[in-house]
Structure formats: C-alpha cells, structure tokens
Amino acid sequence: MTEHLKAIARAFEGRSRNKWSDKPVAIELLQQLYDTVKLGPTSLNSSPARFRFLLSQSARERLAPHALEGNRNKILTAPCVVIVAYDTAFYEQMPKLLPIREGIKELFAGNAELAQTTAFRNGTLQGAYLIIAARLLGLDCGPMSGFSHVGVDSEFFEGTTLKSNFLCALGYANDEPFPRLPRLTFEEATEVL
C-alpha cells in the first residue's frame, strides 16, 4: 500500500484521543497542516478561520483555566492545542481573496448578521478540514468544545475581531482509543428527494 493510501486509511480510522506522548509537534508540520487546510473551499473564498497553535506549556496553562475540568488535563498534556477561531471582520481580506468581485467587502461590512453567520459557518468548515488534514499528516486529534468562549476570547483575542469556536489537541497519542461509537445509518440521517 502506498504512503498516500496509508494516510487516507489512517484518517478514516482516527478516533478522538485524550492522552499524549511527549513527542513534540514540529512548527514545520503545523505550517504544512495550515497549507493543506487553506486549500479547502469556503463561501466566496472568505477563509475566516484563524488558528492559534499553543505549543508552549505557558500558553496551554493560560488556556486550561477556561476549560471544563475534564478538558484541563488534555490541554496541559498535549504537545499542541489549537484554538480554532473565526474572524468576524474576515471581509477586510476579501479584496485580496476574491479580487474578481468588486464590492464584496462592502456587502459584509454593511451587514453584521451576514458577516457573523458567514464567519462562523465557514470557520467551522475550516476547523473540520484541520482535523481531517491533521490525521492525513499523521497527527492524532482531540477536539473539545467544553470551555468558556468568553474566557478564551478575553485571554487570547482581547481587542481583536476574533472569536473562539472550538479547541483541538494535536500530537501523537499514547492511549488506546475506545471502540468507535455508533453512528446513524444512511436511512436515519438522510432523505433523498
């Protein structure tokens, strides 16, 4: 089996992980991760996701108090935790990201509700790309939503237009994942019209 096919199989076999080896995550790998994530499609190429990779122990110690108790140890022991955020003023970059469409910045700048909805939806989509891409690159992931958005935003994004969406521990797990939990069947989750 080629390395490419092994990576794809690893991505589909991935599970959320909670315990981590001491092996560090290289900055070069995080750059490769981002360079993969940025290629995923977003509405009007808006690309509103912003990622804060917390590699230092001190940065993760700043984050941990804002998480639910059950997530604090995961944050403190992972070699990297990424805050997946979105920029509510993503439209400031639209002339660069969508130069073929004049006036697109103004469409969002003049409509706060549309800007918020677009930023959150597409930032979430990019966060999902991050998890899949991380697995393809050989990283294990531990996504988390149990934290105070107000606390994280105050700690890491004060004075900016960024808002936290979710957290994801990244690294090389050393725990045995529990068996895959049930998923809804095609018939339960879909309707073909």
C-alpha positions as a Markdown table, in Angstrom:
| # | Residue | x | y | z |
|---|---|---|---|---|
| 1 | Met | 0.0 | 0.0 | 0.0 |
| 2 | Thr | 1.4 | 3.4 | -0.9 |
| 3 | Glu | 2.1 | 6.1 | 1.7 |
| 4 | His | -0.8 | 8.1 | 0.2 |
| 5 | Leu | -3.3 | 5.2 | 0.7 |
| 6 | Lys | -2.0 | 4.6 | 4.2 |
| 7 | Ala | -2.6 | 8.2 | 5.2 |
| 8 | Ile | -6.1 | 8.0 | 3.9 |
| 9 | Ala | -6.8 | 4.8 | 5.8 |
| 10 | Arg | -5.3 | 6.4 | 8.9 |
| 11 | Ala | -7.6 | 9.4 | 8.6 |
| 12 | Phe | -10.7 | 7.2 | 8.4 |
| 13 | Glu | -9.6 | 5.0 | 11.3 |
| 14 | Gly | -8.9 | 8.1 | 13.5 |
| 15 | Arg | -10.6 | 8.5 | 16.9 |
| 16 | Ser | -10.7 | 11.4 | 19.3 |
| 17 | Arg | -7.7 | 11.0 | 21.6 |
| 18 | Asn | -7.1 | 12.1 | 25.2 |
| 19 | Lys | -3.6 | 11.1 | 26.2 |
| 20 | Trp | -0.4 | 12.2 | 24.6 |
| 21 | Ser | 3.2 | 11.2 | 24.2 |
| 22 | Asp | 6.0 | 13.7 | 24.9 |
| 23 | Lys | 6.9 | 13.8 | 21.2 |
| 24 | Pro | 6.7 | 17.5 | 20.1 |
| 25 | Val | 4.7 | 18.7 | 17.1 |
| 26 | Ala | 7.1 | 20.5 | 14.7 |
| 27 | Ile | 6.3 | 24.0 | 13.6 |
| 28 | Glu | 7.1 | 22.9 | 10.0 |
| 29 | Leu | 4.3 | 20.2 | 10.4 |
| 30 | Leu | 1.9 | 22.9 | 11.6 |
| 31 | Gln | 2.8 | 25.0 | 8.5 |
| 32 | Gln | 2.2 | 22.0 | 6.3 |
| 33 | Leu | -1.1 | 21.5 | 8.1 |
| 34 | Tyr | -2.2 | 25.0 | 7.5 |
| 35 | Asp | -1.1 | 25.0 | 3.9 |
| 36 | Thr | -3.4 | 21.9 | 3.4 |
| 37 | Val | -6.3 | 23.4 | 5.3 |
| 38 | Lys | -6.3 | 26.7 | 3.4 |
| 39 | Leu | -7.0 | 24.8 | 0.1 |
| 40 | Gly | -10.4 | 23.7 | 1.3 |
| 41 | Pro | -13.3 | 25.6 | -0.2 |
| 42 | Thr | -15.2 | 28.3 | 1.7 |
| 43 | Ser | -18.0 | 30.6 | 0.6 |
| 44 | Leu | -16.7 | 33.3 | -1.7 |
| 45 | Asn | -13.2 | 32.1 | -0.7 |
| 46 | Ser | -13.8 | 34.0 | 2.5 |
| 47 | Ser | -11.4 | 31.9 | 4.6 |
| 48 | Pro | -12.5 | 33.3 | 8.0 |
| 49 | Ala | -10.8 | 30.7 | 10.2 |
| 50 | Arg | -7.9 | 31.8 | 12.4 |
| 51 | Phe | -5.8 | 29.3 | 14.2 |
| 52 | Arg | -3.7 | 29.8 | 17.4 |
| 53 | Phe | -1.3 | 26.9 | 17.8 |
| 54 | Leu | -0.4 | 26.7 | 21.5 |
| 55 | Leu | 3.0 | 24.9 | 21.6 |
| 56 | Ser | 4.4 | 26.3 | 24.7 |
| 57 | Gln | 3.4 | 25.0 | 28.1 |
| 58 | Ser | 2.8 | 28.5 | 29.3 |
| 59 | Ala | 0.3 | 29.2 | 26.6 |
| 60 | Arg | -1.6 | 26.0 | 27.4 |
| 61 | Glu | -1.5 | 27.0 | 31.1 |
| 62 | Arg | -3.3 | 30.2 | 30.1 |
| 63 | Leu | -5.9 | 28.2 | 28.2 |
| 64 | Ala | -6.6 | 25.4 | 30.8 |
| 65 | Pro | -8.4 | 27.5 | 33.4 |
| 66 | His | -11.1 | 28.4 | 30.8 |
| 67 | Ala | -11.9 | 24.8 | 30.0 |
| 68 | Leu | -14.2 | 22.4 | 31.8 |
| 69 | Glu | -12.4 | 20.4 | 34.4 |
| 70 | Gly | -12.5 | 17.2 | 32.3 |
| 71 | Asn | -10.6 | 19.0 | 29.5 |
| 72 | Arg | -7.9 | 20.7 | 31.5 |
| 73 | Asn | -5.5 | 17.8 | 31.7 |
| 74 | Lys | -5.9 | 17.1 | 28.0 |
| 75 | Ile | -4.9 | 20.7 | 27.3 |
| 76 | Leu | -1.9 | 20.6 | 29.7 |
| 77 | Thr | -0.5 | 17.3 | 28.5 |
| 78 | Ala | -1.0 | 17.7 | 24.7 |
| 79 | Pro | 2.1 | 18.9 | 22.9 |
| 80 | Cys | -0.1 | 21.3 | 20.9 |
| 81 | Val | -3.6 | 22.7 | 21.3 |
| 82 | Val | -5.1 | 24.8 | 18.6 |
| 83 | Ile | -7.8 | 27.3 | 19.2 |
| 84 | Val | -9.9 | 27.2 | 16.1 |
| 85 | Ala | -11.3 | 30.7 | 15.8 |
| 86 | Tyr | -13.0 | 32.9 | 13.2 |
| 87 | Asp | -12.6 | 36.5 | 12.3 |
| 88 | Thr | -15.9 | 38.4 | 12.3 |
| 89 | Ala | -14.2 | 41.0 | 10.1 |
| 90 | Phe | -12.9 | 38.5 | 7.6 |
| 91 | Tyr | -14.3 | 40.7 | 4.9 |
| 92 | Glu | -11.4 | 43.0 | 5.3 |
| 93 | Gln | -9.4 | 40.4 | 3.4 |
| 94 | Met | -12.0 | 40.0 | 0.6 |
| 95 | Pro | -10.3 | 42.3 | -1.9 |
| 96 | Lys | -7.2 | 40.0 | -1.7 |
| 97 | Leu | -9.1 | 36.7 | -1.5 |
| 98 | Leu | -11.8 | 37.5 | -4.2 |
| 99 | Pro | -10.3 | 40.2 | -6.4 |
| 100 | Ile | -12.6 | 39.2 | -9.3 |
| 101 | Arg | -15.7 | 40.5 | -7.4 |
| 102 | Glu | -15.8 | 44.2 | -6.7 |
| 103 | Gly | -17.8 | 45.5 | -3.8 |
| 104 | Ile | -17.9 | 42.1 | -1.9 |
| 105 | Lys | -16.2 | 43.6 | 1.1 |
| 106 | Glu | -18.9 | 46.2 | 1.4 |
| 107 | Leu | -21.6 | 43.5 | 1.2 |
| 108 | Phe | -20.4 | 42.0 | 4.5 |
| 109 | Ala | -19.2 | 45.3 | 6.2 |
| 110 | Gly | -22.7 | 46.6 | 5.9 |
| 111 | Asn | -24.4 | 43.5 | 7.2 |
| 112 | Ala | -23.2 | 42.4 | 10.7 |
| 113 | Glu | -25.6 | 39.4 | 10.8 |
| 114 | Leu | -24.5 | 38.1 | 7.4 |
| 115 | Ala | -20.8 | 38.6 | 8.3 |
| 116 | Gln | -21.3 | 36.7 | 11.6 |
| 117 | Thr | -23.1 | 33.8 | 10.0 |
| 118 | Thr | -20.6 | 33.5 | 7.2 |
| 119 | Ala | -17.6 | 33.7 | 9.5 |
| 120 | Phe | -19.0 | 31.1 | 11.9 |
| 121 | Arg | -20.2 | 28.6 | 9.2 |
| 122 | Asn | -17.1 | 28.8 | 7.1 |
| 123 | Gly | -14.7 | 29.0 | 10.1 |
| 124 | Thr | -16.3 | 25.8 | 11.4 |
| 125 | Leu | -15.9 | 24.2 | 8.0 |
| 126 | Gln | -12.2 | 25.1 | 8.0 |
| 127 | Gly | -11.9 | 23.6 | 11.5 |
| 128 | Ala | -13.2 | 20.3 | 10.2 |
| 129 | Tyr | -10.7 | 20.5 | 7.4 |
| 130 | Leu | -8.0 | 20.9 | 10.1 |
| 131 | Ile | -9.0 | 17.7 | 11.8 |
| 132 | Ile | -9.0 | 15.6 | 8.6 |
| 133 | Ala | -5.8 | 17.2 | 7.3 |
| 134 | Ala | -4.0 | 16.6 | 10.7 |
| 135 | Arg | -5.0 | 12.9 | 10.6 |
| 136 | Leu | -3.7 | 12.7 | 7.0 |
| 137 | Leu | -0.4 | 14.2 | 8.1 |
| 138 | Gly | -0.1 | 11.6 | 10.9 |
| 139 | Leu | -1.3 | 13.6 | 13.9 |
| 140 | Asp | -3.8 | 12.5 | 16.4 |
| 141 | Cys | -6.6 | 14.9 | 17.3 |
| 142 | Gly | -8.7 | 15.5 | 20.4 |
| 143 | Pro | -11.4 | 18.1 | 19.6 |
| 144 | Met | -13.0 | 19.8 | 22.5 |
| 145 | Ser | -16.0 | 22.2 | 22.9 |
| 146 | Gly | -16.1 | 22.3 | 26.7 |
| 147 | Phe | -14.7 | 25.7 | 27.5 |
| 148 | Ser | -15.7 | 29.3 | 28.2 |
| 149 | His | -15.7 | 31.2 | 24.9 |
| 150 | Val | -15.8 | 34.5 | 26.9 |
| 151 | Gly | -12.8 | 33.5 | 28.9 |
| 152 | Val | -10.8 | 32.2 | 25.9 |
| 153 | Asp | -11.7 | 35.3 | 23.8 |
| 154 | Ser | -10.7 | 37.6 | 26.7 |
| 155 | Glu | -7.4 | 35.7 | 27.2 |
| 156 | Phe | -6.3 | 35.3 | 23.6 |
| 157 | Phe | -8.3 | 37.7 | 21.4 |
| 158 | Glu | -8.9 | 40.8 | 23.5 |
| 159 | Gly | -9.1 | 43.9 | 21.3 |
| 160 | Thr | -9.4 | 41.8 | 18.1 |
| 161 | Thr | -12.3 | 40.7 | 15.8 |
| 162 | Leu | -11.6 | 37.1 | 16.5 |
| 163 | Lys | -14.0 | 34.7 | 18.3 |
| 164 | Ser | -13.2 | 31.2 | 19.5 |
| 165 | Asn | -15.1 | 28.3 | 18.0 |
| 166 | Phe | -13.6 | 25.1 | 19.4 |
| 167 | Leu | -10.3 | 23.6 | 20.6 |
| 168 | Cys | -8.4 | 20.7 | 19.3 |
| 169 | Ala | -5.4 | 18.9 | 20.9 |
| 170 | Leu | -2.8 | 17.8 | 18.4 |
| 171 | Gly | 0.0 | 15.4 | 18.8 |
| 172 | Tyr | 0.9 | 11.7 | 19.0 |
| 173 | Ala | -1.5 | 9.8 | 21.2 |
| 174 | Asn | -0.3 | 7.1 | 23.6 |
| 175 | Asp | -3.7 | 5.8 | 24.8 |
| 176 | Glu | -5.7 | 3.0 | 23.4 |
| 177 | Pro | -8.8 | 4.5 | 21.7 |
| 178 | Phe | -12.1 | 3.1 | 22.7 |
| 179 | Pro | -14.1 | 1.3 | 20.1 |
| 180 | Arg | -15.8 | 3.5 | 17.6 |
| 181 | Leu | -19.2 | 4.6 | 18.9 |
| 182 | Pro | -22.3 | 4.0 | 16.9 |
| 183 | Arg | -23.2 | 6.4 | 14.1 |
| 184 | Leu | -26.6 | 7.0 | 12.5 |
| 185 | Thr | -27.3 | 4.9 | 9.4 |
| 186 | Phe | -27.9 | 6.4 | 6.0 |
| 187 | Glu | -31.6 | 5.8 | 6.4 |
| 188 | Glu | -31.7 | 7.5 | 9.8 |
| 189 | Ala | -29.7 | 10.6 | 8.8 |
| 190 | Thr | -30.7 | 11.3 | 5.2 |
| 191 | Glu | -33.6 | 11.8 | 2.9 |
| 192 | Val | -33.2 | 11.6 | -0.8 |
| 193 | Leu | -35.7 | 13.8 | -2.7 |
